[in-house]
């Protein structure tokens, strides 16, 4: 179990400690709201990136 490494070398024990700190700070009743908001934010960010790539303006040459 301790051989598993996640993001940036964080393992299971570190992630559990972070989860406990988040629960203490925000409370268990607000966790679903925080998760939903975070998920929507990530989704909007990804949509914005994909739209930005699809709508690349063509380079216009300025005749001076």
PDB file of N, H, CA, C and O in Angstrom:
ATOM      1  N   UNK A   1       0.814  -1.200   0.000  1.00  0.00           N
ATOM      2  CA  UNK A   1       0.000   0.000   0.000  1.00  0.00           C
ATOM      3  C   UNK A   1       0.850   1.253   0.000  1.00  0.00           C
ATOM      4  O   UNK A   1       0.489   2.255  -0.618  1.00  0.00           O
ATOM      5  N   UNK A   2       1.978   1.203   0.690  1.00  0.00           N
ATOM      6  H   UNK A   2       2.271   0.389   1.191  1.00  0.00           H
ATOM      7  CA  UNK A   2       2.838   2.368   0.738  1.00  0.00           C
ATOM      8  C   UNK A   2       3.665   2.523  -0.527  1.00  0.00           C
ATOM      9  O   UNK A   2       4.336   3.541  -0.700  1.00  0.00           O
ATOM     10  N   UNK A   3       3.632   1.547  -1.403  1.00  0.00           N
ATOM     11  H   UNK A   3       3.087   0.721  -1.262  1.00  0.00           H
ATOM     12  CA  UNK A   3       4.368   1.635  -2.658  1.00  0.00           C
ATOM     13  C   UNK A   3       3.652   2.480  -3.699  1.00  0.00           C
ATOM     14  O   UNK A   3       4.245   2.859  -4.709  1.00  0.00           O
ATOM     15  N   UNK A   4       2.378   2.777  -3.459  1.00  0.00           N
ATOM     16  H   UNK A   4       1.896   2.469  -2.638  1.00  0.00           H
ATOM     17  CA  UNK A   4       1.622   3.580  -4.410  1.00  0.00           C
ATOM     18  C   UNK A   4       2.021   5.047  -4.278  1.00  0.00           C
ATOM     19  O   UNK A   4       2.037   5.597  -3.177  1.00  0.00           O
ATOM     20  N   UNK A   5       2.337   5.668  -5.392  1.00  0.00           N
ATOM     21  H   UNK A   5       2.324   5.221  -6.286  1.00  0.00           H
ATOM     22  CA  UNK A   5       2.663   7.093  -5.398  1.00  0.00           C
ATOM     23  C   UNK A   5       1.716   7.791  -6.368  1.00  0.00           C
ATOM     24  O   UNK A   5       1.531   7.348  -7.502  1.00  0.00           O
ATOM     25  N   UNK A   6       1.137   8.859  -5.920  1.00  0.00           N
ATOM     26  H   UNK A   6       1.288   9.219  -4.999  1.00  0.00           H
ATOM     27  CA  UNK A   6       0.199   9.596  -6.736  1.00  0.00           C
ATOM     28  C   UNK A   6       0.855  10.882  -7.236  1.00  0.00           C
ATOM     29  O   UNK A   6       2.042  10.888  -7.562  1.00  0.00           O
ATOM     30  N   UNK A   7       0.121  11.921  -7.294  1.00  0.00           N
ATOM     31  H   UNK A   7      -0.843  11.916  -7.028  1.00  0.00           H
ATOM     32  CA  UNK A   7       0.560  13.202  -7.827  1.00  0.00           C
ATOM     33  C   UNK A   7       1.737  13.741  -7.020  1.00  0.00           C
ATOM     34  O   UNK A   7       1.637  13.910  -5.804  1.00  0.00           O
ATOM     35  N   UNK A   8       2.838  14.008  -7.690  1.00  0.00           N
ATOM     36  H   UNK A   8       2.919  13.871  -8.678  1.00  0.00           H
ATOM     37  CA  UNK A   8       3.982  14.633  -7.049  1.00  0.00           C
ATOM     38  C   UNK A   8       4.566  13.854  -5.897  1.00  0.00           C
ATOM     39  O   UNK A   8       5.146  14.452  -4.990  1.00  0.00           O
ATOM     40  N   UNK A   9       4.437  12.552  -5.897  1.00  0.00           N
ATOM     41  H   UNK A   9       3.966  12.067  -6.634  1.00  0.00           H
ATOM     42  CA  UNK A   9       5.014  11.747  -4.839  1.00  0.00           C
ATOM     43  C   UNK A   9       4.134  11.643  -3.599  1.00  0.00           C
ATOM     44  O   UNK A   9       4.576  11.118  -2.577  1.00  0.00           O
ATOM     45  N   UNK A  10       2.901  12.128  -3.668  1.00  0.00           N
ATOM     46  H   UNK A  10       2.542  12.554  -4.498  1.00  0.00           H
ATOM     47  CA  UNK A  10       1.995  11.987  -2.524  1.00  0.00           C
ATOM     48  C   UNK A  10       1.465  10.568  -2.490  1.00  0.00           C
ATOM     49  O   UNK A  10       1.003  10.039  -3.501  1.00  0.00           O
ATOM     50  N   UNK A  11       1.532   9.969  -1.343  1.00  0.00           N
ATOM     51  H   UNK A  11       1.907  10.399  -0.521  1.00  0.00           H
ATOM     52  CA  UNK A  11       1.030   8.619  -1.180  1.00  0.00           C
ATOM     53  C   UNK A  11      -0.314   8.625  -0.479  1.00  0.00           C
ATOM     54  O   UNK A  11      -0.898   9.681  -0.235  1.00  0.00           O
ATOM     55  N   UNK A  12      -0.794   7.449  -0.162  1.00  0.00           N
ATOM     56  H   UNK A  12      -0.320   6.591  -0.360  1.00  0.00           H
ATOM     57  CA  UNK A  12      -2.094   7.299   0.486  1.00  0.00           C
ATOM     58  C   UNK A  12      -2.120   7.983   1.853  1.00  0.00           C
ATOM     59  O   UNK A  12      -3.087   8.691   2.137  1.00  0.00           O
ATOM     60  N   UNK A  13      -1.120   7.815   2.710  1.00  0.00           N
ATOM     61  H   UNK A  13      -0.335   7.240   2.479  1.00  0.00           H
ATOM     62  CA  UNK A  13      -1.182   8.473   4.027  1.00  0.00           C
ATOM     63  C   UNK A  13      -1.246  10.005   3.925  1.00  0.00           C
ATOM     64  O   UNK A  13      -1.978  10.650   4.677  1.00  0.00           O
ATOM     65  N   UNK A  14      -0.491  10.569   3.008  1.00  0.00           N
ATOM     66  H   UNK A  14       0.104  10.046   2.398  1.00  0.00           H
ATOM     67  CA  UNK A  14      -0.496  12.023   2.833  1.00  0.00           C
ATOM     68  C   UNK A  14      -1.858  12.517   2.346  1.00  0.00           C
ATOM     69  O   UNK A  14      -2.360  13.541   2.809  1.00  0.00           O
ATOM     70  N   UNK A  15      -2.455  11.767   1.397  1.00  0.00           N
ATOM     71  H   UNK A  15      -2.047  10.934   1.021  1.00  0.00           H
ATOM     72  CA  UNK A  15      -3.764  12.156   0.883  1.00  0.00           C
ATOM     73  C   UNK A  15      -4.842  12.069   1.963  1.00  0.00           C
ATOM     74  O   UNK A  15      -5.752  12.897   1.996  1.00  0.00           O
ATOM     75  N   UNK A  16      -4.747  11.078   2.841  1.00  0.00           N
ATOM     76  H   UNK A  16      -4.007  10.405   2.814  1.00  0.00           H
ATOM     77  CA  UNK A  16      -5.699  10.959   3.942  1.00  0.00           C
ATOM     78  C   UNK A  16      -5.571  12.128   4.917  1.00  0.00           C
ATOM     79  O   UNK A  16      -6.576  12.640   5.410  1.00  0.00           O
ATOM     80  N   UNK A  17      -4.346  12.545   5.193  1.00  0.00           N
ATOM     81  H   UNK A  17      -3.529  12.129   4.793  1.00  0.00           H
ATOM     82  CA  UNK A  17      -4.128  13.686   6.086  1.00  0.00           C
ATOM     83  C   UNK A  17      -4.718  14.954   5.465  1.00  0.00           C
ATOM     84  O   UNK A  17      -5.355  15.746   6.159  1.00  0.00           O
ATOM     85  N   UNK A  18      -4.507  15.145   4.167  1.00  0.00           N
ATOM     86  H   UNK A  18      -3.989  14.502   3.604  1.00  0.00           H
ATOM     87  CA  UNK A  18      -5.072  16.315   3.474  1.00  0.00           C
ATOM     88  C   UNK A  18      -6.592  16.271   3.523  1.00  0.00           C
ATOM     89  O   UNK A  18      -7.228  17.302   3.739  1.00  0.00           O
ATOM     90  N   UNK A  19      -7.185  15.100   3.326  1.00  0.00           N
ATOM     91  H   UNK A  19      -6.669  14.263   3.150  1.00  0.00           H
ATOM     92  CA  UNK A  19      -8.642  14.957   3.382  1.00  0.00           C
ATOM     93  C   UNK A  19      -9.175  15.314   4.766  1.00  0.00           C
ATOM     94  O   UNK A  19     -10.190  16.002   4.880  1.00  0.00           O
ATOM     95  N   UNK A  20      -8.505  14.857   5.808  1.00  0.00           N
ATOM     96  H   UNK A  20      -7.681  14.298   5.716  1.00  0.00           H
ATOM     97  CA  UNK A  20      -8.937  15.176   7.174  1.00  0.00           C
ATOM     98  C   UNK A  20      -8.862  16.679   7.418  1.00  0.00           C
ATOM     99  O   UNK A  20      -9.764  17.249   8.032  1.00  0.00           O
ATOM    100  N   UNK A  21      -7.813  17.321   6.951  1.00  0.00           N
ATOM    101  H   UNK A  21      -7.080  16.859   6.452  1.00  0.00           H
ATOM    102  CA  UNK A  21      -7.676  18.779   7.126  1.00  0.00           C
ATOM    103  C   UNK A  21      -8.790  19.514   6.399  1.00  0.00           C
ATOM    104  O   UNK A  21      -9.347  20.472   6.933  1.00  0.00           O
ATOM    105  N   UNK A  22      -9.124  19.078   5.184  1.00  0.00           N
ATOM    106  H   UNK A  22      -8.672  18.299   4.749  1.00  0.00           H
ATOM    107  CA  UNK A  22     -10.201  19.718   4.418  1.00  0.00           C
ATOM    108  C   UNK A  22     -11.538  19.546   5.133  1.00  0.00           C
ATOM    109  O   UNK A  22     -12.332  20.485   5.191  1.00  0.00           O
ATOM    110  N   UNK A  23     -11.793  18.365   5.675  1.00  0.00           N
ATOM    111  H   UNK A  23     -11.148  17.603   5.629  1.00  0.00           H
ATOM    112  CA  UNK A  23     -13.053  18.123   6.406  1.00  0.00           C
ATOM    113  C   UNK A  23     -13.115  19.012   7.636  1.00  0.00           C
ATOM    114  O   UNK A  23     -14.173  19.557   7.949  1.00  0.00           O
ATOM    115  N   UNK A  24     -12.004  19.167   8.335  1.00  0.00           N
ATOM    116  H   UNK A  24     -11.144  18.724   8.081  1.00  0.00           H
ATOM    117  CA  UNK A  24     -11.990  20.004   9.538  1.00  0.00           C
ATOM    118  C   UNK A  24     -12.231  21.464   9.170  1.00  0.00           C
ATOM    119  O   UNK A  24     -12.975  22.157   9.864  1.00  0.00           O
ATOM    120  N   UNK A  25     -11.622  21.934   8.106  1.00  0.00           N
ATOM    121  H   UNK A  25     -11.018  21.371   7.543  1.00  0.00           H
ATOM    122  CA  UNK A  25     -11.754  23.346   7.723  1.00  0.00           C
ATOM    123  C   UNK A  25     -13.154  23.654   7.202  1.00  0.00           C
ATOM    124  O   UNK A  25     -13.777  24.618   7.646  1.00  0.00           O
ATOM    125  N   UNK A  26     -13.652  22.856   6.274  1.00  0.00           N
ATOM    126  H   UNK A  26     -13.146  22.073   5.913  1.00  0.00           H
ATOM    127  CA  UNK A  26     -14.907  23.175   5.610  1.00  0.00           C
ATOM    128  C   UNK A  26     -16.119  22.467   6.213  1.00  0.00           C
ATOM    129  O   UNK A  26     -17.243  22.929   6.016  1.00  0.00           O
ATOM    130  N   UNK A  27     -15.942  21.403   6.913  1.00  0.00           N
ATOM    131  H   UNK A  27     -15.029  21.027   7.073  1.00  0.00           H
ATOM    132  CA  UNK A  27     -17.058  20.649   7.463  1.00  0.00           C
ATOM    133  C   UNK A  27     -17.563  19.630   6.459  1.00  0.00           C
ATOM    134  O   UNK A  27     -17.477  19.832   5.248  1.00  0.00           O
ATOM    135  N   UNK A  28     -18.085  18.543   6.977  1.00  0.00           N
ATOM    136  H   UNK A  28     -18.154  18.379   7.961  1.00  0.00           H
ATOM    137  CA  UNK A  28     -18.525  17.438   6.119  1.00  0.00           C
ATOM    138  C   UNK A  28     -19.736  17.825   5.276  1.00  0.00           C
ATOM    139  O   UNK A  28     -19.914  17.287   4.183  1.00  0.00           O
ATOM    140  N   UNK A  29     -20.570  18.742   5.755  1.00  0.00           N
ATOM    141  H   UNK A  29     -20.425  19.179   6.643  1.00  0.00           H
ATOM    142  CA  UNK A  29     -21.785  19.095   5.012  1.00  0.00           C
ATOM    143  C   UNK A  29     -21.475  19.911   3.758  1.00  0.00           C
ATOM    144  O   UNK A  29     -22.276  19.910   2.824  1.00  0.00           O
ATOM    145  N   UNK A  30     -20.342  20.603   3.710  1.00  0.00           N
ATOM    146  H   UNK A  30     -19.691  20.603   4.470  1.00  0.00           H
ATOM    147  CA  UNK A  30     -20.013  21.428   2.555  1.00  0.00           C
ATOM    148  C   UNK A  30     -19.159  20.706   1.526  1.00  0.00           C
ATOM    149  O   UNK A  30     -18.933  21.243   0.442  1.00  0.00           O
ATOM    150  N   UNK A  31     -18.681  19.516   1.829  1.00  0.00           N
ATOM    151  H   UNK A  31     -18.865  19.080   2.710  1.00  0.00           H
ATOM    152  CA  UNK A  31     -17.820  18.795   0.887  1.00  0.00           C
ATOM    153  C   UNK A  31     -18.494  18.510  -0.454  1.00  0.00           C
ATOM    154  O   UNK A  31     -17.847  18.685  -1.486  1.00  0.00           O
ATOM    155  N   UNK A  32     -19.752  18.083  -0.498  1.00  0.00           N
ATOM    156  H   UNK A  32     -20.278  17.940   0.341  1.00  0.00           H
ATOM    157  CA  UNK A  32     -20.374  17.872  -1.812  1.00  0.00           C
ATOM    158  C   UNK A  32     -20.447  19.149  -2.642  1.00  0.00           C
ATOM    159  O   UNK A  32     -20.258  19.108  -3.858  1.00  0.00           O
ATOM    160  N   UNK A  33     -20.719  20.282  -1.997  1.00  0.00           N
ATOM    161  H   UNK A  33     -20.872  20.315  -1.009  1.00  0.00           H
ATOM    162  CA  UNK A  33     -20.762  21.560  -2.709  1.00  0.00           C
ATOM    163  C   UNK A  33     -19.390  21.921  -3.254  1.00  0.00           C
ATOM    164  O   UNK A  33     -19.272  22.396  -4.383  1.00  0.00           O
ATOM    165  N   UNK A  34     -18.353  21.697  -2.452  1.00  0.00           N
ATOM    166  H   UNK A  34     -18.449  21.311  -1.534  1.00  0.00           H
ATOM    167  CA  UNK A  34     -16.990  21.998  -2.900  1.00  0.00           C
ATOM    168  C   UNK A  34     -16.594  21.102  -4.072  1.00  0.00           C
ATOM    169  O   UNK A  34     -15.979  21.564  -5.033  1.00  0.00           O
ATOM    170  N   UNK A  35     -16.945  19.830  -3.990  1.00  0.00           N
ATOM    171  H   UNK A  35     -17.445  19.455  -3.209  1.00  0.00           H
ATOM    172  CA  UNK A  35     -16.639  18.905  -5.078  1.00  0.00           C
ATOM    173  C   UNK A  35     -17.351  19.279  -6.360  1.00  0.00           C
ATOM    174  O   UNK A  35     -16.767  19.232  -7.443  1.00  0.00           O
ATOM    175  N   UNK A  36     -18.621  19.653  -6.236  1.00  0.00           N
ATOM    176  H   UNK A  36     -19.096  19.691  -5.356  1.00  0.00           H
ATOM    177  CA  UNK A  36     -19.387  20.055  -7.416  1.00  0.00           C
ATOM    178  C   UNK A  36     -18.794  21.311  -8.039  1.00  0.00           C
ATOM    179  O   UNK A  36     -18.638  21.383  -9.258  1.00  0.00           O
ATOM    180  N   UNK A  37     -18.468  22.282  -7.230  1.00  0.00           N
ATOM    181  H   UNK A  37     -18.594  22.223  -6.239  1.00  0.00           H
ATOM    182  CA  UNK A  37     -17.877  23.520  -7.738  1.00  0.00           C
ATOM    183  C   UNK A  37     -16.533  23.280  -8.396  1.00  0.00           C
ATOM    184  O   UNK A  37     -16.235  23.864  -9.438  1.00  0.00           O
ATOM    185  N   UNK A  38     -15.728  22.432  -7.799  1.00  0.00           N
ATOM    186  H   UNK A  38     -15.971  21.958  -6.953  1.00  0.00           H
ATOM    187  CA  UNK A  38     -14.423  22.110  -8.374  1.00  0.00           C
ATOM    188  C   UNK A  38     -14.575  21.380  -9.705  1.00  0.00           C
ATOM    189  O   UNK A  38     -13.859  21.668 -10.664  1.00  0.00           O
ATOM    190  N   UNK A  39     -15.507  20.437  -9.757  1.00  0.00           N
ATOM    191  H   UNK A  39     -16.089  20.203  -8.978  1.00  0.00           H
ATOM    192  CA  UNK A  39     -15.759  19.707 -11.003  1.00  0.00           C
ATOM    193  C   UNK A  39     -16.253  20.616 -12.107  1.00  0.00           C
ATOM    194  O   UNK A  39     -15.818  20.493 -13.252  1.00  0.00           O
ATOM    195  N   UNK A  40     -17.164  21.536 -11.779  1.00  0.00           N
ATOM    196  H   UNK A  40     -17.517  21.635 -10.849  1.00  0.00           H
ATOM    197  CA  UNK A  40     -17.669  22.478 -12.784  1.00  0.00           C
ATOM    198  C   UNK A  40     -16.557  23.408 -13.261  1.00  0.00           C
ATOM    199  O   UNK A  40     -16.474  23.731 -14.446  1.00  0.00           O
ATOM    200  N   UNK A  41     -15.717  23.829 -12.344  1.00  0.00           N
ATOM    201  H   UNK A  41     -15.785  23.567 -11.381  1.00  0.00           H
ATOM    202  CA  UNK A  41     -14.609  24.708 -12.719  1.00  0.00           C
ATOM    203  C   UNK A  41     -13.638  24.021 -13.661  1.00  0.00           C
ATOM    204  O   UNK A  41     -13.191  24.621 -14.638  1.00  0.00           O
ATOM    205  N   UNK A  42     -13.310  22.781 -13.381  1.00  0.00           N
ATOM    206  H   UNK A  42     -13.673  22.294 -12.587  1.00  0.00           H
ATOM    207  CA  UNK A  42     -12.405  22.026 -14.251  1.00  0.00           C
ATOM    208  C   UNK A  42     -13.042  21.806 -15.611  1.00  0.00           C
ATOM    209  O   UNK A  42     -12.374  21.917 -16.639  1.00  0.00           O
ATOM    210  N   UNK A  43     -14.339  21.492 -15.621  1.00  0.00           N
ATOM    211  H   UNK A  43     -14.882  21.402 -14.785  1.00  0.00           H
ATOM    212  CA  UNK A  43     -15.055  21.283 -16.882  1.00  0.00           C
ATOM    213  C   UNK A  43     -15.074  22.555 -17.718  1.00  0.00           C
ATOM    214  O   UNK A  43     -14.830  22.507 -18.923  1.00  0.00           O
ATOM    215  N   UNK A  44     -15.361  23.694 -17.090  1.00  0.00           N
ATOM    216  H   UNK A  44     -15.559  23.733 -16.110  1.00  0.00           H
ATOM    217  CA  UNK A  44     -15.360  24.968 -17.808  1.00  0.00           C
ATOM    218  C   UNK A  44     -13.975  25.309 -18.337  1.00  0.00           C
ATOM    219  O   UNK A  44     -13.841  25.835 -19.442  1.00  0.00           O
ATOM    220  N   UNK A  45     -12.957  25.016 -17.560  1.00  0.00           N
ATOM    221  H   UNK A  45     -13.066  24.589 -16.662  1.00  0.00           H
ATOM    222  CA  UNK A  45     -11.582  25.277 -17.987  1.00  0.00           C
ATOM    223  C   UNK A  45     -11.229  24.452 -19.222  1.00  0.00           C
ATOM    224  O   UNK A  45     -10.642  24.969 -20.172  1.00  0.00           O
ATOM    225  N   UNK A  46     -11.589  23.162 -19.205  1.00  0.00           N
ATOM    226  H   UNK A  46     -12.066  22.742 -18.433  1.00  0.00           H
ATOM    227  CA  UNK A  46     -11.317  22.295 -20.347  1.00  0.00           C
ATOM    228  C   UNK A  46     -12.087  22.745 -21.583  1.00  0.00           C
ATOM    229  O   UNK A  46     -11.551  22.728 -22.691  1.00  0.00           O
ATOM    230  N   UNK A  47     -13.359  23.151 -21.393  1.00  0.00           N
ATOM    231  H   UNK A  47     -13.794  23.164 -20.493  1.00  0.00           H
ATOM    232  CA  UNK A  47     -14.155  23.655 -22.513  1.00  0.00           C
ATOM    233  C   UNK A  47     -13.524  24.910 -23.103  1.00  0.00           C
ATOM    234  O   UNK A  47     -13.471  25.068 -24.323  1.00  0.00           O
ATOM    235  N   UNK A  48     -13.054  25.786 -22.253  1.00  0.00           N
ATOM    236  H   UNK A  48     -13.097  25.658 -21.262  1.00  0.00           H
ATOM    237  CA  UNK A  48     -12.409  27.010 -22.722  1.00  0.00           C
ATOM    238  C   UNK A  48     -11.142  26.723 -23.506  1.00  0.00           C
ATOM    239  O   UNK A  48     -10.865  27.376 -24.512  1.00  0.00           O
ATOM    240  N   UNK A  49     -10.374  25.748 -23.047  1.00  0.00           N
ATOM    241  H   UNK A  49     -10.599  25.217 -22.230  1.00  0.00           H
ATOM    242  CA  UNK A  49      -9.155  25.389 -23.773  1.00  0.00           C
ATOM    243  C   UNK A  49      -9.478  24.812 -25.141  1.00  0.00           C
ATOM    244  O   UNK A  49      -8.830  25.149 -26.132  1.00  0.00           O
ATOM    245  N   UNK A  50     -10.481  23.941 -25.196  1.00  0.00           N
ATOM    246  H   UNK A  50     -11.008  23.667 -24.391  1.00  0.00           H
ATOM    247  CA  UNK A  50     -10.817  23.328 -26.477  1.00  0.00           C
ATOM    248  C   UNK A  50     -11.420  24.354 -27.436  1.00  0.00           C
ATOM    249  O   UNK A  50     -11.159  24.290 -28.638  1.00  0.00           O
ATOM    250  N   UNK A  51     -12.212  25.288 -26.939  1.00  0.00           N
ATOM    251  H   UNK A  51     -12.423  25.340 -25.963  1.00  0.00           H
ATOM    252  CA  UNK A  51     -12.765  26.335 -27.798  1.00  0.00           C
ATOM    253  C   UNK A  51     -11.676  27.275 -28.284  1.00  0.00           C
ATOM    254  O   UNK A  51     -11.716  27.753 -29.418  1.00  0.00           O
ATOM    255  N   UNK A  52     -10.708  27.537 -27.426  1.00  0.00           N
ATOM    256  H   UNK A  52     -10.676  27.148 -26.505  1.00  0.00           H
ATOM    257  CA  UNK A  52      -9.600  28.411 -27.808  1.00  0.00           C
ATOM    258  C   UNK A  52      -8.770  27.805 -28.925  1.00  0.00           C
ATOM    259  O   UNK A  52      -8.310  28.521 -29.815  1.00  0.00           O
ATOM    260  N   UNK A  53      -8.575  26.497 -28.889  1.00  0.00           N
ATOM    261  H   UNK A  53      -8.949  25.916 -28.166  1.00  0.00           H
ATOM    262  CA  UNK A  53      -7.815  25.829 -29.938  1.00  0.00           C
ATOM    263  C   UNK A  53      -8.612  25.787 -31.233  1.00  0.00           C
ATOM    264  O   UNK A  53      -8.042  25.921 -32.316  1.00  0.00           O
ATOM    265  N   UNK A  54      -9.928  25.602 -31.132  1.00  0.00           N
ATOM    266  H   UNK A  54     -10.390  25.493 -30.252  1.00  0.00           H
ATOM    267  CA  UNK A  54     -10.769  25.493 -32.320  1.00  0.00           C
ATOM    268  C   UNK A  54     -10.973  26.844 -32.989  1.00  0.00           C
ATOM    269  O   UNK A  54     -11.167  26.906 -34.203  1.00  0.00           O
ATOM    270  N   UNK A  55     -10.933  27.914 -32.229  1.00  0.00           N
ATOM    271  H   UNK A  55     -10.775  27.864 -31.243  1.00  0.00           H
ATOM    272  CA  UNK A  55     -11.206  29.241 -32.761  1.00  0.00           C
ATOM    273  C   UNK A  55      -9.933  30.067 -32.933  1.00  0.00           C
ATOM    274  O   UNK A  55      -9.960  31.282 -32.736  1.00  0.00           O
ATOM    275  N   UNK A  56      -8.849  29.445 -33.287  1.00  0.00           N
ATOM    276  H   UNK A  56      -8.827  28.458 -33.447  1.00  0.00           H
ATOM    277  CA  UNK A  56      -7.613  30.200 -33.486  1.00  0.00           C
ATOM    278  C   UNK A  56      -7.819  31.177 -34.626  1.00  0.00           C
ATOM    279  O   UNK A  56      -8.190  30.778 -35.730  1.00  0.00           O
ATOM    280  N   UNK A  57      -7.586  32.434 -34.370  1.00  0.00           N
ATOM    281  H   UNK A  57      -7.285  32.757 -33.473  1.00  0.00           H
ATOM    282  CA  UNK A  57      -7.741  33.402 -35.458  1.00  0.00           C
ATOM    283  C   UNK A  57      -6.613  33.237 -36.477  1.00  0.00           C
ATOM    284  O   UNK A  57      -5.462  32.980 -36.127  1.00  0.00           O
ATOM    285  N   UNK A  58      -6.973  33.390 -37.711  1.00  0.00           N
ATOM    286  H   UNK A  58      -7.909  33.599 -37.996  1.00  0.00           H
ATOM    287  CA  UNK A  58      -5.959  33.288 -38.757  1.00  0.00           C
ATOM    288  C   UNK A  58      -5.073  34.512 -38.676  1.00  0.00           C
ATOM    289  O   UNK A  58      -5.535  35.622 -38.411  1.00  0.00           O
ATOM    290  N   UNK A  59      -3.804  34.290 -38.906  1.00  0.00           N
ATOM    291  H   UNK A  59      -3.428  33.389 -39.121  1.00  0.00           H
ATOM    292  CA  UNK A  59      -2.876  35.409 -38.859  1.00  0.00           C
ATOM    293  C   UNK A  59      -3.134  36.310 -40.061  1.00  0.00           C
ATOM    294  O   UNK A  59      -3.131  35.869 -41.211  1.00  0.00           O
ATOM    295  N   UNK A  60      -3.354  37.570 -39.761  1.00  0.00           N
ATOM    296  H   UNK A  60      -3.357  37.928 -38.827  1.00  0.00           H
ATOM    297  CA  UNK A  60      -3.601  38.527 -40.826  1.00  0.00           C
ATOM    298  C   UNK A  60      -2.316  39.312 -41.063  1.00  0.00           C
ATOM    299  O   UNK A  60      -1.662  39.767 -40.124  1.00  0.00           O
ATOM    300  N   UNK A  61      -1.979  39.456 -42.311  1.00  0.00           N
ATOM    301  H   UNK A  61      -2.510  39.086 -43.073  1.00  0.00           H
ATOM    302  CA  UNK A  61      -0.795  40.221 -42.644  1.00  0.00           C
ATOM    303  C   UNK A  61      -1.203  41.678 -42.816  1.00  0.00           C
ATOM    304  O   UNK A  61      -2.123  41.999 -43.568  1.00  0.00           O
ATOM    305  N   UNK A  62      -0.511  42.536 -42.118  1.00  0.00           N
ATOM    306  H   UNK A  62       0.237  42.275 -41.507  1.00  0.00           H
ATOM    307  CA  UNK A  62      -0.798  43.957 -42.216  1.00  0.00           C
ATOM    308  C   UNK A  62       0.073  44.544 -43.321  1.00  0.00           C
ATOM    309  O   UNK A  62       1.298  44.434 -43.287  1.00  0.00           O
ATOM    310  N   UNK A  63      -0.569  45.160 -44.287  1.00  0.00           N
ATOM    311  H   UNK A  63      -1.565  45.250 -44.314  1.00  0.00           H
ATOM    312  CA  UNK A  63       0.166  45.825 -45.362  1.00  0.00           C
ATOM    313  C   UNK A  63       0.374  47.268 -44.952  1.00  0.00           C
ATOM    314  O   UNK A  63      -0.579  48.040 -44.846  1.00  0.00           O
ATOM    315  N   UNK A  64       1.613  47.622 -44.725  1.00  0.00           N
ATOM    316  H   UNK A  64       2.388  46.995 -44.811  1.00  0.00           H
ATOM    317  CA  UNK A  64       1.912  48.980 -44.279  1.00  0.00           C
ATOM    318  C   UNK A  64       2.556  49.766 -45.379  1.00  0.00           C
ATOM    319  O   UNK A  64       2.882  50.938 -45.192  1.00  0.00           O
TER     320      UNK A  64
END
